[in-house]
């Protein structure tokens, strides 16, 4: 059976969504519960990394890791407490003592048949998963806030000449959304490759669904992700040599 992409968006930490409930009260109550759940479910390397963060960054990090673990457990049909984080970094290696890079898990010491990718923007966490991937298959996802593309020099640092021409004539929010959409495509593709920004983004053209002659890159719409309409997202799924 072919693997099936599953995408899920998680709202910003501490947002209740309940009218009339002060967000400060929600955040205070949620913070204590978050710390308890993190100590219960996350692994040592993840908790150690969180300890070095500022309070708000720490909360978002822990909430994202908990969401990812539960997402993975749900896809696999296992308990989240039975999973062990197993990250892979091209520079630092792979294992339980790595807390960054390509996400993965082990179940009772064995690798699980699951590809994962995570991205954050404007407090939102976007997760993608593929169960039972094909040999050589890879996955990358990214979400971007167009407001973060509003700075001088963005085009020169991020876009190819063809992409700059593609956005020529746009201004205001249309320009920012165009920039953010291309940036999300680049991040998704580079996450899929596992190289990240070791590859200069202005050398990667993502105007079409094919990159370097390979298919597998597309935009994600709010109806598919559950993200608010002001954010943009993209996913890359391909079988690589």
MDAnalysis code that builds the backbone (N, CA, C; Angstrom):
import MDAnalysis as mda
import numpy as np

u = mda.Universe.empty(723, n_residues=241, atom_resindex=np.repeat(np.arange(241), 3), trajectory=True)
u.add_TopologyAttr("name", ["N", "CA", "C"] * 241)
u.add_TopologyAttr("resid", np.arange(1, 242))
u.add_TopologyAttr("resname", ["UNK", "UNK", "UNK", "UNK", "UNK", "UNK", "UNK", "UNK", "UNK", "UNK", "UNK", "UNK", "UNK", "UNK", "UNK", "UNK", "UNK", "UNK", "UNK", "UNK", "UNK", "UNK", "UNK", "UNK", "UNK", "UNK", "UNK", "UNK", "UNK", "UNK", "UNK", "UNK", "UNK", "UNK", "UNK", "UNK", "UNK", "UNK", "UNK", "UNK", "UNK", "UNK", "UNK", "UNK", "UNK", "UNK", "UNK", "UNK", "UNK", "UNK", "UNK", "UNK", "UNK", "UNK", "UNK", "UNK", "UNK", "UNK", "UNK", "UNK", "UNK", "UNK", "UNK", "UNK", "UNK", "UNK", "UNK", "UNK", "UNK", "UNK", "UNK", "UNK", "UNK", "UNK", "UNK", "UNK", "UNK", "UNK", "UNK", "UNK", "UNK", "UNK", "UNK", "UNK", "UNK", "UNK", "UNK", "UNK", "UNK", "UNK", "UNK", "UNK", "UNK", "UNK", "UNK", "UNK", "UNK", "UNK", "UNK", "UNK", "UNK", "UNK", "UNK", "UNK", "UNK", "UNK", "UNK", "UNK", "UNK", "UNK", "UNK", "UNK", "UNK", "UNK", "UNK", "UNK", "UNK", "UNK", "UNK", "UNK", "UNK", "UNK", "UNK", "UNK", "UNK", "UNK", "UNK", "UNK", "UNK", "UNK", "UNK", "UNK", "UNK", "UNK", "UNK", "UNK", "UNK", "UNK", "UNK", "UNK", "UNK", "UNK", "UNK", "UNK", "UNK", "UNK", "UNK", "UNK", "UNK", "UNK", "UNK", "UNK", "UNK", "UNK", "UNK", "UNK", "UNK", "UNK", "UNK", "UNK", "UNK", "UNK", "UNK", "UNK", "UNK", "UNK", "UNK", "UNK", "UNK", "UNK", "UNK", "UNK", "UNK", "UNK", "UNK", "UNK", "UNK", "UNK", "UNK", "UNK", "UNK", "UNK", "UNK", "UNK", "UNK", "UNK", "UNK", "UNK", "UNK", "UNK", "UNK", "UNK", "UNK", "UNK", "UNK", "UNK", "UNK", "UNK", "UNK", "UNK", "UNK", "UNK", "UNK", "UNK", "UNK", "UNK", "UNK", "UNK", "UNK", "UNK", "UNK", "UNK", "UNK", "UNK", "UNK", "UNK", "UNK", "UNK", "UNK", "UNK", "UNK", "UNK", "UNK", "UNK", "UNK", "UNK", "UNK", "UNK", "UNK", "UNK", "UNK", "UNK", "UNK", "UNK", "UNK", "UNK", "UNK", "UNK", "UNK", "UNK", "UNK"])
u.atoms.positions = np.array([
    [0.843, -1.192, 0.000],
    [0.000, 0.000, 0.000],
    [0.881, 1.245, 0.000],
    [0.547, 2.209, -0.859],
    [1.343, 3.433, -0.943],
    [1.201, 4.246, 0.336],
    [2.288, 4.889, 0.719],
    [2.251, 5.731, 1.913],
    [1.362, 6.938, 1.648],
    [0.772, 7.460, 2.706],
    [-0.179, 8.570, 2.600],
    [0.286, 9.717, 3.475],
    [0.364, 10.907, 2.881],
    [0.789, 12.089, 3.617],
    [-0.314, 12.551, 4.559],
    [0.063, 12.798, 5.808],
    [-0.853, 13.359, 6.806],
    [-0.264, 14.672, 7.297],
    [-1.066, 15.725, 7.289],
    [-0.626, 17.053, 7.721],
    [-1.530, 17.538, 8.850],
    [-0.920, 18.147, 9.873],
    [-1.710, 18.649, 10.994],
    [-1.102, 19.950, 11.520],
    [-1.958, 20.937, 11.774],
    [-1.526, 22.208, 12.349],
    [-1.950, 22.284, 13.811],
    [-1.054, 22.802, 14.648],
    [-1.336, 22.981, 16.068],
    [-1.266, 24.469, 16.398],
    [-2.287, 25.019, 17.071],
    [-2.329, 26.459, 17.343],
    [-1.269, 26.896, 18.342],
    [-1.027, 28.192, 18.440],
    [-0.028, 28.709, 19.378],
    [-0.282, 28.250, 20.806],
    [0.779, 28.022, 21.525],
    [0.676, 27.575, 22.907],
    [-0.054, 28.613, 23.756],
    [-0.953, 28.151, 24.616],
    [-1.632, 29.025, 25.565],
    [-2.841, 29.738, 25.018],
    [-3.253, 29.443, 23.777],
    [-4.445, 30.070, 23.207],
    [-5.627, 29.156, 23.467],
    [-6.627, 29.659, 24.153],
    [-7.745, 28.817, 24.571],
    [-8.765, 28.599, 23.483],
    [-9.024, 29.649, 22.691],
    [-10.095, 29.561, 21.707],
    [-11.472, 29.645, 22.334],
    [-11.538, 29.931, 23.650],
    [-12.821, 30.025, 24.351],
    [-13.131, 31.486, 24.634],
    [-14.201, 32.041, 24.070],
    [-14.535, 33.457, 24.300],
    [-14.716, 33.747, 25.785],
    [-14.183, 34.886, 26.207],
    [-14.360, 35.319, 27.586],
    [-13.331, 34.805, 28.565],
    [-12.455, 33.904, 28.111],
    [-11.410, 33.376, 28.999],
    [-10.127, 34.144, 28.754],
    [-9.602, 34.869, 29.763],
    [-8.371, 35.652, 29.562],
    [-7.213, 34.759, 29.146],
    [-6.506, 35.179, 28.102],
    [-5.390, 34.370, 27.614],
    [-4.271, 34.256, 28.640],
    [-4.097, 35.287, 29.477],
    [-3.053, 35.201, 30.498],
    [-3.350, 34.083, 31.490],
    [-4.621, 33.929, 31.835],
    [-5.008, 32.871, 32.761],
    [-4.822, 31.501, 32.113],
    [-5.177, 31.405, 30.843],
    [-5.004, 30.145, 30.115],
    [-3.538, 29.773, 30.039],
    [-2.690, 30.759, 29.702],
    [-1.258, 30.501, 29.561],
    [-0.640, 30.057, 30.880],
    [-1.035, 30.689, 31.976],
    [-0.474, 30.329, 33.282],
    [-0.827, 28.902, 33.654],
    [-2.091, 28.530, 33.435],
    [-2.518, 27.167, 33.760],
    [-1.874, 26.158, 32.813],
    [-1.785, 26.527, 31.554],
    [-1.235, 25.611, 30.555],
    [0.254, 25.373, 30.754],
    [0.969, 26.388, 31.227],
    [2.411, 26.264, 31.393],
    [2.773, 25.164, 32.377],
    [2.063, 25.113, 33.494],
    [2.334, 24.089, 34.501],
    [2.059, 22.698, 33.947],
    [0.950, 22.561, 33.216],
    [0.601, 21.272, 32.624],
    [1.603, 20.881, 31.547],
    [2.051, 21.866, 30.785],
    [3.040, 21.603, 29.738],
    [4.327, 21.040, 30.326],
    [4.817, 21.652, 31.395],
    [6.051, 21.181, 32.020],
    [5.882, 19.761, 32.542],
    [4.729, 19.472, 33.134],
    [4.489, 18.131, 33.655],
    [4.482, 17.103, 32.525],
    [3.790, 17.428, 31.431],
    [3.724, 16.507, 30.307],
    [5.096, 16.318, 29.660],
    [5.862, 17.400, 29.585],
    [7.195, 17.308, 28.993],
    [8.088, 16.374, 29.802],
    [8.073, 16.522, 31.118],
    [8.887, 15.647, 31.968],
    [8.454, 14.196, 31.852],
    [7.166, 13.991, 31.577],
    [6.628, 12.639, 31.494],
    [6.924, 11.965, 30.157],
    [6.902, 12.741, 29.054],
    [6.970, 12.135, 27.729],
    [8.255, 12.386, 26.940],
    [8.880, 13.544, 27.137],
    [10.046, 13.863, 26.330],
    [11.308, 13.202, 26.865],
    [12.297, 13.097, 25.988],
    [13.551, 12.441, 26.362],
    [14.564, 13.442, 26.902],
    [15.634, 12.909, 27.482],
    [16.616, 13.737, 28.172],
    [17.241, 14.813, 27.314],
    [17.615, 14.482, 26.083],
    [18.263, 15.470, 25.207],
    [17.312, 16.607, 24.874],
    [16.021, 16.305, 24.702],
    [15.036, 17.340, 24.414],
    [14.854, 18.264, 25.612],
    [14.756, 17.688, 26.796],
    [14.588, 18.486, 28.009],
    [15.826, 19.333, 28.288],
    [16.994, 18.787, 28.035],
    [18.229, 19.527, 28.244],
    [18.301, 20.724, 27.312],
    [17.909, 20.544, 26.072],
    [17.902, 21.652, 25.115],
    [16.916, 22.727, 25.557],
    [15.768, 22.321, 26.046],
    [14.746, 23.274, 26.474],
    [15.213, 24.121, 27.647],
    [16.018, 23.546, 28.529],
    [16.463, 24.269, 29.728],
    [17.287, 25.502, 29.398],
    [17.914, 25.535, 28.240],
    [18.764, 26.669, 27.860],
    [17.978, 27.790, 27.193],
    [16.673, 27.618, 27.028],
    [15.862, 28.585, 26.303],
    [15.182, 29.589, 27.237],
    [14.793, 30.731, 26.656],
    [13.978, 31.689, 27.392],
    [12.598, 31.074, 27.623],
    [11.846, 31.551, 28.626],
    [10.570, 30.913, 28.968],
    [9.610, 30.733, 27.798],
    [9.386, 31.785, 27.004],
    [8.419, 31.666, 25.923],
    [8.907, 30.708, 24.836],
    [10.189, 30.821, 24.479],
    [10.751, 29.922, 23.475],
    [10.707, 28.485, 23.970],
    [10.985, 28.317, 25.256],
    [10.939, 26.976, 25.871],
    [9.542, 26.374, 25.771],
    [8.523, 27.186, 26.076],
    [7.150, 26.691, 26.005],
    [6.783, 26.258, 24.598],
    [7.140, 27.076, 23.616],
    [6.817, 26.740, 22.233],
    [7.562, 25.485, 21.774],
    [8.814, 25.369, 22.200],
    [9.609, 24.196, 21.843],
    [9.003, 22.928, 22.447],
    [8.699, 22.968, 23.741],
    [8.139, 21.801, 24.408],
    [6.776, 21.429, 23.824],
    [5.942, 22.447, 23.571],
    [4.619, 22.179, 22.996],
    [4.752, 21.535, 21.618],
    [5.717, 22.017, 20.813],
    [5.928, 21.442, 19.494],
    [6.415, 20.008, 19.559],
    [7.356, 19.731, 20.473],
    [7.878, 18.372, 20.591],
    [6.814, 17.401, 21.116],
    [5.988, 17.865, 22.041],
    [4.909, 17.015, 22.531],
    [3.899, 16.734, 21.417],
    [3.565, 17.774, 20.653],
    [2.624, 17.595, 19.553],
    [3.182, 16.619, 18.525],
    [4.459, 16.742, 18.218],
    [5.079, 15.854, 17.240],
    [5.082, 14.416, 17.726],
    [5.407, 14.211, 19.001],
    [5.452, 12.852, 19.551],
    [4.063, 12.205, 19.510],
    [3.051, 12.964, 19.903],
    [1.689, 12.419, 19.899],
    [1.208, 12.176, 18.467],
    [1.588, 13.067, 17.571],
    [1.253, 12.912, 16.157],
    [1.861, 11.612, 15.626],
    [3.134, 11.390, 15.916],
    [3.815, 10.172, 15.475],
    [3.172, 8.933, 16.090],
    [2.874, 8.999, 17.378],
    [2.263, 7.853, 18.057],
    [0.911, 7.523, 17.450],
    [0.136, 8.562, 17.123],
    [-1.172, 8.331, 16.518],
    [-1.067, 7.683, 15.152],
    [-0.106, 8.121, 14.350],
    [0.086, 7.540, 13.026],
    [0.512, 6.078, 13.116],
    [1.290, 5.755, 14.141],
    [1.814, 4.396, 14.296],
    [0.875, 3.496, 15.091],
    [-0.107, 4.108, 15.795],
    [-1.009, 3.326, 16.616],
    [-0.352, 2.772, 17.860],
    [0.550, 3.560, 18.461],
    [1.253, 3.134, 19.675],
    [1.123, 4.220, 20.732],
    [1.617, 3.945, 21.923],
    [1.612, 4.928, 22.995],
    [2.782, 5.896, 22.824],
    [2.513, 7.186, 23.040],
    [3.574, 8.192, 22.920],
    [4.705, 7.928, 23.906],
    [4.391, 7.349, 25.045],
    [5.410, 7.089, 26.072],
    [6.357, 5.957, 25.683],
    [5.992, 5.173, 24.670],
    [6.853, 4.074, 24.227],
    [7.878, 4.503, 23.182],
    [7.774, 5.741, 22.708],
    [8.679, 6.228, 21.671],
    [9.905, 6.896, 22.281],
    [11.023, 6.755, 21.601],
    [12.270, 7.431, 21.961],
    [12.693, 8.313, 20.800],
    [12.917, 9.605, 21.072],
    [13.343, 10.523, 20.013],
    [14.688, 10.082, 19.455],
    [14.816, 10.153, 18.128],
    [16.026, 9.674, 17.450],
    [16.307, 10.614, 16.284],
    [16.917, 11.762, 16.598],
    [17.160, 12.788, 15.592],
    [18.433, 12.499, 14.811],
    [18.483, 13.067, 13.604],
    [19.638, 12.868, 12.737],
    [20.111, 14.212, 12.194],
    [21.382, 14.537, 12.425],
    [21.987, 15.773, 11.950],
    [23.207, 15.415, 11.093],
    [23.330, 15.993, 9.893],
    [24.465, 15.643, 9.032],
    [25.815, 15.980, 9.647],
    [25.828, 16.917, 10.594],
    [27.092, 17.304, 11.227],
    [27.338, 16.581, 12.554],
    [26.246, 16.374, 13.323],
    [26.399, 15.864, 14.692],
    [26.146, 14.377, 14.830],
    [25.528, 13.772, 13.805],
    [25.256, 12.346, 13.880],
    [23.800, 12.039, 14.185],
    [23.565, 10.800, 14.599],
    [22.213, 10.307, 14.857],
    [22.179, 9.577, 16.184],
    [21.056, 9.756, 16.926],
    [20.927, 9.014, 18.170],
    [20.080, 9.711, 19.210],
    [19.958, 9.078, 20.362],
    [19.117, 9.595, 21.433],
    [19.688, 10.849, 22.079],
    [20.982, 11.116, 21.881],
    [21.599, 12.290, 22.485],
    [21.569, 13.500, 21.550],
    [20.945, 13.368, 20.372],
    [20.800, 14.467, 19.419],
    [19.385, 15.033, 19.546],
    [19.265, 16.354, 19.656],
    [17.939, 16.959, 19.855],
    [17.562, 17.908, 18.723],
    [18.264, 17.828, 17.602],
    [17.975, 18.708, 16.479],
    [18.205, 17.955, 15.178],
    [17.773, 18.566, 14.065],
    [17.950, 17.938, 12.769],
    [16.682, 17.236, 12.305],
    [16.852, 16.185, 11.534],
    [15.718, 15.429, 10.997],
    [15.065, 14.613, 12.098],
    [13.752, 14.803, 12.339],
    [13.100, 14.082, 13.443],
    [12.838, 12.625, 13.111],
    [12.884, 11.808, 14.145],
    [12.555, 10.400, 14.012],
    [12.369, 9.800, 15.390],
    [11.846, 8.574, 15.445],
    [11.625, 7.900, 16.722],
    [11.987, 6.433, 16.604],
    [12.245, 5.847, 17.764],
    [12.401, 4.403, 17.865],
    [11.339, 3.880, 18.831],
    [10.906, 2.662, 18.576],
    [9.905, 2.019, 19.408],
    [10.529, 0.784, 20.034],
    [10.737, 0.884, 21.341],
    [11.371, -0.217, 22.086],
    [12.680, -0.647, 21.426],
    [13.455, 0.364, 21.020],
    [14.784, 0.114, 20.470],
    [14.831, -0.111, 18.982],
    [13.682, -0.232, 18.327],
    [13.655, -0.494, 16.889],
    [13.202, 0.750, 16.127],
    [13.813, 1.010, 14.951],
    [13.418, 2.135, 14.113],
    [11.975, 1.957, 13.652],
    [11.215, 3.042, 13.623],
    [9.819, 2.971, 13.190],
    [9.710, 3.368, 11.714],
    [8.747, 2.797, 10.977],
    [8.581, 3.112, 9.546],
    [7.802, 4.409, 9.355],
    [8.449, 5.517, 9.647],
    [7.747, 6.799, 9.650],
    [8.694, 7.931, 9.271],
    [8.258, 8.778, 8.340],
    [8.960, 10.019, 8.027],
    [8.202, 11.167, 8.665],
    [8.936, 12.117, 9.250],
    [8.326, 13.260, 9.922],
    [8.995, 14.549, 9.493],
    [8.228, 15.640, 9.543],
    [8.797, 16.974, 9.358],
    [7.957, 17.956, 10.154],
    [8.615, 18.972, 10.696],
    [7.953, 19.965, 11.547],
    [8.431, 21.356, 11.172],
    [7.502, 22.315, 11.240],
    [7.852, 23.711, 10.987],
    [7.000, 24.597, 11.881],
    [7.520, 25.806, 12.205],
    [6.781, 26.747, 13.055],
    [6.784, 28.134, 12.425],
    [5.680, 28.851, 12.635],
    [5.591, 30.256, 12.222],
    [4.434, 30.902, 12.969],
    [4.656, 32.118, 13.450],
    [3.626, 32.897, 14.143],
    [2.995, 32.104, 15.288],
    [3.791, 31.273, 15.950],
    [3.295, 30.480, 17.067],
    [2.688, 29.150, 16.663],
    [2.343, 28.991, 15.391],
    [1.742, 27.749, 14.913],
    [2.807, 26.697, 14.634],
    [2.452, 25.438, 14.859],
    [3.307, 24.305, 14.525],
    [2.621, 23.498, 13.438],
    [3.361, 23.208, 12.373],
    [2.834, 22.410, 11.275],
    [3.610, 21.097, 11.210],
    [2.862, 19.987, 11.234],
    [3.456, 18.659, 11.236],
    [3.072, 17.899, 9.977],
    [3.990, 17.088, 9.480],
    [3.711, 16.211, 8.352],
    [4.280, 14.838, 8.651],
    [3.563, 13.794, 8.232],
    [4.035, 12.437, 8.466],
    [3.696, 11.510, 7.323],
    [4.570, 10.536, 7.074],
    [4.370, 9.482, 6.073],
    [4.676, 8.143, 6.738],
    [3.674, 7.292, 6.844],
    [3.867, 5.957, 7.411],
    [4.231, 4.981, 6.296],
    [5.126, 4.063, 6.607],
    [5.589, 3.060, 5.637],
    [6.075, 3.695, 4.336],
    [7.042, 4.589, 4.423],
    [7.544, 5.250, 3.210],
    [8.229, 4.261, 2.278],
    [8.258, 4.640, 1.006],
    [8.978, 3.835, 0.031],
    [10.481, 3.959, 0.275],
    [11.275, 2.991, -0.169],
    [12.725, 3.104, -0.044],
    [13.228, 4.367, -0.728],
    [14.016, 5.141, -0.037],
    [14.565, 6.371, -0.585],
    [13.631, 7.566, -0.518],
    [12.421, 7.369, -0.021],
    [11.480, 8.484, 0.048],
    [11.862, 9.438, 1.170],
    [11.660, 10.737, 0.921],
    [11.984, 11.756, 1.919],
    [10.869, 12.783, 1.983],
    [10.860, 13.535, 3.095],
    [9.755, 14.452, 3.376],
    [10.275, 15.751, 3.978],
    [9.693, 16.859, 3.561],
    [10.002, 18.155, 4.168],
    [8.781, 19.045, 4.118],
    [8.535, 19.801, 5.186],
    [7.396, 20.710, 5.221],
    [7.842, 22.042, 5.794],
    [7.162, 23.118, 5.391],
    [7.511, 24.435, 5.935],
    [6.294, 25.346, 5.928],
    [6.193, 26.182, 6.957],
    [5.159, 27.211, 7.047],
    [5.849, 28.539, 7.286],
    [5.358, 29.591, 6.644],
    [5.975, 30.902, 6.758],
    [4.920, 31.990, 6.993],
    [5.327, 33.010, 7.735],
    [4.519, 34.200, 7.970],
    [4.985, 35.277, 6.989],
    [4.125, 35.723, 6.057],
    [4.553, 36.733, 5.085],
    [5.141, 37.990, 5.712],
    [4.723, 38.332, 6.918],
    [5.251, 39.534, 7.570],
    [6.758, 39.448, 7.767],
    [7.307, 38.249, 7.861],
    [8.745, 38.080, 8.074],
    [9.547, 38.254, 6.786],
    [8.847, 38.376, 5.658],
    [9.534, 38.598, 4.378],
    [9.615, 40.074, 4.032],
    [9.263, 40.923, 4.973],
    [9.217, 42.371, 4.728],
    [10.510, 43.040, 5.188],
    [11.580, 42.826, 4.424],
    [12.834, 43.514, 4.738],
    [13.648, 43.693, 3.467],
    [14.427, 44.775, 3.449],
    [15.272, 45.062, 2.290],
    [16.320, 43.969, 2.117],
    [16.540, 43.596, 0.897],
    [17.549, 42.591, 0.609],
    [17.022, 41.178, 0.543],
    [15.736, 40.968, 0.857],
    [15.178, 39.611, 0.828],
    [15.399, 38.966, -0.536],
    [15.037, 39.691, -1.601],
    [15.112, 39.113, -2.941],
    [16.527, 38.678, -3.297],
    [17.522, 39.517, -2.958],
    [18.904, 39.211, -3.317],
    [19.442, 38.009, -2.557],
    [18.982, 37.825, -1.322],
    [19.485, 36.733, -0.491],
    [18.767, 35.417, -0.769],
    [17.462, 35.490, -1.068],
    [16.632, 34.294, -1.111],
    [16.275, 33.839, -2.519],
    [16.044, 34.765, -3.450],
    [15.430, 34.426, -4.730],
    [16.425, 34.335, -5.879],
    [16.124, 33.438, -6.821],
    [16.889, 33.383, -8.067],
    [16.440, 34.537, -8.961],
    [17.178, 34.763, -10.040],
    [16.813, 35.833, -10.972],
    [15.428, 35.583, -11.565],
    [15.126, 34.334, -11.905],
    [13.814, 34.004, -12.469],
    [12.698, 34.259, -11.463],
    [12.952, 33.947, -10.201],
    [11.943, 34.168, -9.162],
    [11.723, 35.657, -8.911],
    [12.794, 36.434, -8.952],
    [12.649, 37.884, -8.812],
    [11.807, 38.454, -9.946],
    [12.022, 37.959, -11.147],
    [11.229, 38.406, -12.297],
    [9.766, 38.011, -12.120],
    [9.541, 36.833, -11.577],
    [8.183, 36.334, -11.347],
    [7.395, 37.252, -10.405],
    [8.082, 37.853, -9.427],
    [7.416, 38.715, -8.450],
    [7.424, 40.191, -8.848],
    [8.094, 40.497, -9.930],
    [8.187, 41.896, -10.370],
    [6.787, 42.462, -10.614],
    [6.557, 43.679, -10.142],
    [5.261, 44.328, -10.325],
    [4.323, 44.157, -9.147],
    [4.617, 43.214, -8.263],
    [3.801, 43.044, -7.065],
    [4.237, 44.023, -5.990],
    [3.319, 44.388, -5.108],
    [3.675, 45.201, -3.951],
    [2.735, 44.870, -2.800],
    [2.996, 45.470, -1.656],
    [2.144, 45.251, -0.496],
    [2.083, 43.798, -0.077],
    [0.905, 43.370, 0.394],
    [0.753, 42.007, 0.899],
    [0.920, 40.976, -0.208],
    [0.574, 41.340, -1.447],
    [0.752, 40.393, -2.558],
    [2.227, 40.043, -2.745],
    [3.093, 41.045, -2.610],
    [4.524, 40.802, -2.725],
    [5.024, 39.952, -1.564],
    [4.578, 40.288, -0.351],
    [5.033, 39.540, 0.821],
    [4.578, 38.085, 0.762],
    [3.350, 37.856, 0.337],
    [2.862, 36.477, 0.222],
    [3.620, 35.730, -0.884],
    [3.930, 36.420, -1.972],
    [4.704, 35.785, -3.033],
    [6.088, 35.392, -2.557],
    [6.740, 36.299, -1.831],
    [8.050, 35.977, -1.268],
    [7.967, 34.792, -0.310],
    [6.981, 34.849, 0.617],
    [6.847, 33.812, 1.636],
    [6.543, 32.453, 1.008],
    [5.743, 32.445, -0.051],
    [5.400, 31.173, -0.694],
    [6.649, 30.531, -1.316],
    [7.475, 31.333, -1.969],
    [8.706, 30.794, -2.539],
    [9.671, 30.340, -1.448],
    [9.730, 31.110, -0.364],
    [10.609, 30.749, 0.748],
    [10.158, 29.434, 1.389],
    [8.836, 29.249, 1.551],
    [8.318, 28.006, 2.117],
    [8.661, 26.818, 1.222],
    [8.551, 27.006, -0.087],
    [8.907, 25.930, -1.015],
    [10.381, 25.557, -0.879],
    [11.249, 26.554, -0.796],
    [12.682, 26.292, -0.668],
    [12.987, 25.554, 0.630],
    [12.420, 26.034, 1.734],
    [12.669, 25.388, 3.030],
    [12.170, 23.952, 3.027],
    [10.978, 23.712, 2.469],
    [10.441, 22.352, 2.424],
    [11.362, 21.432, 1.623],
    [11.829, 21.927, 0.478],
    [12.699, 21.106, -0.374],
    [14.037, 20.821, 0.301],
    [14.617, 21.840, 0.923],
    [15.918, 21.655, 1.560],
    [15.816, 20.787, 2.813],
    [14.697, 20.870, 3.522],
    [14.487, 19.953, 4.649],
    [14.386, 18.517, 4.140],
    [13.692, 18.345, 3.029],
    [13.565, 17.008, 2.462],
    [14.940, 16.443, 2.100],
    [15.794, 17.289, 1.520],
    [17.143, 16.848, 1.165],
    [17.991, 16.578, 2.408],
    [17.666, 17.271, 3.509],
    [18.442, 17.130, 4.729],
    [19.638, 18.057, 4.800],
    [19.731, 18.995, 3.852],
    [20.870, 19.916, 3.839],
    [20.554, 21.249, 4.509],
    [19.276, 21.619, 4.563],
    [18.921, 22.910, 5.141],
    [19.613, 24.041, 4.412],
    [19.958, 25.074, 5.159],
    [20.542, 26.269, 4.549],
    [22.035, 26.134, 4.268],
    [22.555, 24.900, 4.311],
    [23.887, 24.681, 3.765],
    [23.875, 24.938, 2.256],
    [22.686, 24.828, 1.665],
    [22.484, 25.193, 0.262],
    [21.975, 26.627, 0.210],
    [22.654, 27.498, -0.542],
    [22.223, 28.899, -0.638],
    [20.855, 28.966, -1.298],
    [19.854, 29.575, -0.639],
    [18.497, 29.586, -1.206],
    [18.388, 30.300, -2.544],
    [19.280, 31.271, -2.803],
    [19.186, 31.990, -4.082],
    [19.740, 31.182, -5.254],
    [20.178, 29.941, -4.994],
    [20.627, 29.059, -6.072],
    [19.582, 27.993, -6.396],
    [18.464, 27.988, -5.666],
    [17.437, 26.956, -5.811],
    [16.168, 27.563, -6.382],
    [15.804, 27.191, -7.583],
    [14.615, 27.726, -8.239],
    [13.420, 26.819, -7.957],
    [12.352, 27.382, -7.364],
    [11.189, 26.588, -6.977],
    [9.898, 27.147, -7.582],
    [9.996, 27.751, -8.752],
    [8.798, 28.325, -9.370],
    [7.785, 27.260, -9.765],
    [8.236, 26.096, -10.210],
    [7.332, 25.039, -10.631],
    [7.345, 23.867, -9.676],
    [6.605, 22.804, -9.996],
    [6.556, 21.623, -9.125],
    [7.786, 20.740, -9.230],
    [8.688, 21.057, -10.177],
    [9.902, 20.260, -10.350],
    [11.131, 21.054, -9.912],
    [11.955, 20.449, -9.106],
    [13.210, 21.050, -8.672],
    [14.331, 20.091, -9.054],
    [15.337, 20.615, -9.734],
    [16.439, 19.773, -10.197],
    [15.928, 18.587, -11.020],
    [14.838, 18.809, -11.778],
    [14.316, 17.755, -12.629],
    [13.460, 16.726, -11.925],
    [13.175, 16.928, -10.631],
    [12.389, 15.956, -9.871],
    [11.060, 16.570, -9.443],
    [9.993, 15.768, -9.502],
    [8.682, 16.232, -9.050],
    [8.557, 16.020, -7.543],
    [7.538, 16.627, -6.956],
    [7.262, 16.340, -5.546],
    [7.092, 17.547, -4.662],
    [7.084, 18.746, -5.224],
    [6.972, 19.959, -4.428],
    [5.631, 20.634, -4.730],
    [4.882, 21.012, -3.677],
    [3.615, 21.703, -3.898],
    [3.262, 22.589, -2.710],
    [2.412, 23.568, -2.977],
    [1.899, 24.430, -1.928],
    [0.804, 23.697, -1.162],
    [0.623, 24.087, 0.098],
    [-0.451, 23.555, 0.934],
    [-1.421, 24.682, 1.251],
    [-2.694, 24.451, 1.015],
    [-3.706, 25.457, 1.279],
    [-4.274, 25.298, 2.688],
    [-4.839, 26.372, 3.265],
    [-5.378, 26.316, 4.641],
    [-6.375, 25.187, 4.867],
    [-7.197, 24.874, 3.854],
    [-8.189, 23.809, 4.016],
    [-7.523, 22.453, 4.252],
    [-6.306, 22.277, 3.748],
    [-5.594, 21.009, 3.916],
    [-4.800, 20.959, 5.212],
    [-4.335, 22.108, 5.660],
    [-3.457, 22.131, 6.829],
    [-4.160, 22.466, 8.141],
    [-5.200, 23.318, 8.076],
    [-5.803, 23.837, 9.296],
    [-5.125, 25.096, 9.791],
    [-4.190, 25.634, 9.001],
    [-3.516, 26.884, 9.356],
    [-4.413, 28.075, 9.049],
    [-4.201, 29.222, 9.716],
    [-4.927, 30.435, 9.341],
    [-4.537, 30.873, 7.936],
    [-5.448, 31.580, 7.270],
    [-5.260, 31.924, 5.864],
    [-4.126, 32.895, 5.625],
    [-3.640, 33.591, 6.659],
    [-2.573, 34.561, 6.437],
    [-1.193, 33.915, 6.407],
    [-1.090, 32.633, 6.720],
    [0.179, 31.920, 6.630],
    [0.234, 31.115, 5.338],
    [1.448, 30.833, 4.866],
    [1.614, 30.021, 3.662],
    [2.479, 28.809, 3.997],
    [2.234, 27.718, 3.276],
    [2.964, 26.478, 3.576],
    [3.214, 25.692, 2.302],
    [4.223, 24.829, 2.363],
    [4.569, 23.961, 1.240],
    [5.092, 22.636, 1.768],
    [4.995, 21.597, 0.932],
    [5.503, 20.288, 1.301],
    [6.284, 19.716, 0.131],
    [7.324, 18.967, 0.444],
    [8.132, 18.273, -0.561],
    [8.190, 16.798, -0.204],
    [7.811, 15.965, -1.151],
    [7.863, 14.505, -0.968],
    [8.437, 13.914, -2.251],
    [9.522, 13.178, -2.134],
    [10.126, 12.594, -3.326],
    [10.974, 11.382, -2.941],
    [11.174, 10.520, -3.918],
    [12.105, 9.411, -3.777],
    [13.413, 9.824, -4.413],
    [14.458, 9.865, -3.591],
    [15.755, 10.326, -4.063],
    [16.724, 9.159, -4.188],
    [17.693, 9.279, -5.073],
    [18.685, 8.218, -5.259],
    [19.464, 7.954, -3.969],
])
